[in-house]
Every structure is written in structure tokens, then in C-alpha cells.
Amino acid sequence: MTTVSTTPHPGLLRQYFVLTKPRITQLAVFCAVIGMFLASPGLPKPGLVIAATIGIWLMTAAAFAVNCLVEREIDARMLRTSRRATAQGAISNSHVMLLSGLTGGLGMFILYTLVNPLTMWLTFVTFVGYAFIYTLFLKPRTPQNIVIGGLSGAMPPALGWAAVANSVPAEAWVLVLIIFIWTPPHFWALALYRDTDYSRAGLPMLPVTHGNAFTRLHILLYSAVLLAASLLPFVIRMSGLFYLAATLILSGLFLSHAWRLYKSYSDSQARKLFRYSIVYLALLFGALLLDHWASML
């Protein structure tokens, strides 16, 4: 049973905010916003973009809060997450559920009333997929957790596309596919230099169950597939030469980082790949948007 600290916790409001994993939320919402702009032949309605962004942000934050609640005991055993308020017992379980319920409920209301029901339901399914299916069932049971559960994290572009177009065509699913393939090498790079943490927590992450070399090989293979997947927007004529040049450079650098990690492991190289993977996704989607705008000139 989780107990609540009776002493004042410094920056309690900030701790509530931290439970929503704001940096990860920002990246997810950024990809959703890119989907909104790509779905429109011109500029989408500003009010619609703002409402969809807020709604998706709130529901994403709610999912991460539930994740922190479910994993509070695991987080307490890991150096990286031991300072979370849920891990320390500074915020009660009921308060976390209230936080998630209020933010998630408000997000659903905004999406349903100000955007469209399709976006609300797709975002709700994504919420359930991450907060419950991935967190409760996949993560603690299989080393392929991040692969199978990666679909939930890959959905933001489809959510953004649905918000503007009220449909999810093949182009949106191509963007989902790119993030789906990007997720394993991104997360496994982190798991490599945090393998002691995951082992202590009892989580079956790939470096823990299959070893360092096996994980590095899979990072390299996924990075090669990612390069191929990143070319699909150009192949299906969703983007032009600017995006083609950008993705060849960005994905080539990703593969280069993965190759160096595969040939000679170090925690430093794993960190470099992990950090670059975040920059990579932001720049790749930014290049898609710039290419889209250039085509309208």
C-alpha cells in the first residue's frame, strides 16, 4: 500500500506537472500538430488547431499520469525515476487518478465538441493502449514490449490528421509507421545505458533479457528499416525533393550512430544515439512540413 508523506513536499504543483512527462508530451503533440498542417491543402483553421492541440495534450498528459501511478513501485527502484512524487509517496494514488481523470475528461470534451468525435475516439483508444495495455500487460511481461506497444506512441500524426480532415488516409498511417519503427531503437538506446536500472526494477527490457550485443544488432537493423520507411513520403508523392534530401541526411546520420554503437559499445555512444533520435524525429517532421508549404508556393 502506498502511503502519503505528511511533510510538505517542495514544488508540489511542479511534481504534478512532472507526472505528465512534459518533454515526451511536447514531442508527441508536436508530431500531432505536424499531422494537422499536412492534412490541409492550405493553412488549417487556427481555432481548430488550438482546440485539437489542447485536447490531445491533455489526454496524452493523462495517460502519462496513469503510467506513473501504475509504475510507482518500479519507479522507486530505478535511479532515473526514483524522485517522482508517486515513487516517493508524496502524491496519493487518488490524487493521481483525479489528475488523470480531470485532464483526460477535459481533453475528451474539447476534442468531441470543438474538433470531431473521430479524433476524440482515436485519442481515447491511444490513451487506453498506452496507459493500460502497454503499461499493465506488455511492459512487465515481454522484451518486445516497446515494439508491440509502440503503436500507441506512434499515433499522434494520425490524431492530428483526423482533427483537420475528419479521416485518416494512407498518408497519415505512413507517418505513424515512421514513428512506430523509430520507437524501438530510440528506447533500446536508453535501455542499454540504463540496463542496471531496468534489471533492478525487474523489467524484461531487451538488454536485460537478451544482452547488450543482441540489442545493438536490433538497433542497427531497425535503424536500417527506419531509413527505408522515412523514404515512403517521397515514394508515394506526399513530399518532394527537399524532404528527400533532408531524410537521406537525417536517417543516414541515425544509421551512422547505430553502426558506431554496434561496432563498439559505450554508454556515451548509446546516449548520443538516444539524444539524436529525439532531434531526428523533430527535424524529420519539420522537414515534411516545410516541404508541404514549399509545394503550395
Secondary structure, 3 states (H helix, E strand, C coil): CCCCCCCCCCCHHHHHHHCCCHHHHHHHHHHHHHHHHHCCCCCCCHHHHHHHHHHHHHHHHHHHHHHHHHCHHHHHCCCCCCCCHHHHCCCCHHHHHHHHHHHHHHHHHHHHHHHCHHHHHHHHHHHHHHHHHHHHHHCCCCCCHHHHCHHHHHCHHHHHHHHHHCCCCHHHHHHHHHHHHHHHHHHHHHHHHCHHHHHHHCCCCHHHHHCHHHHHHHHHHHHHHHHHHHCHHHHCCCCCHHHHHHHHHHHHHHHHHHHHHHHCCCHHHHHHHHHHHHHHHHHHHHHHHHHHHHHHC
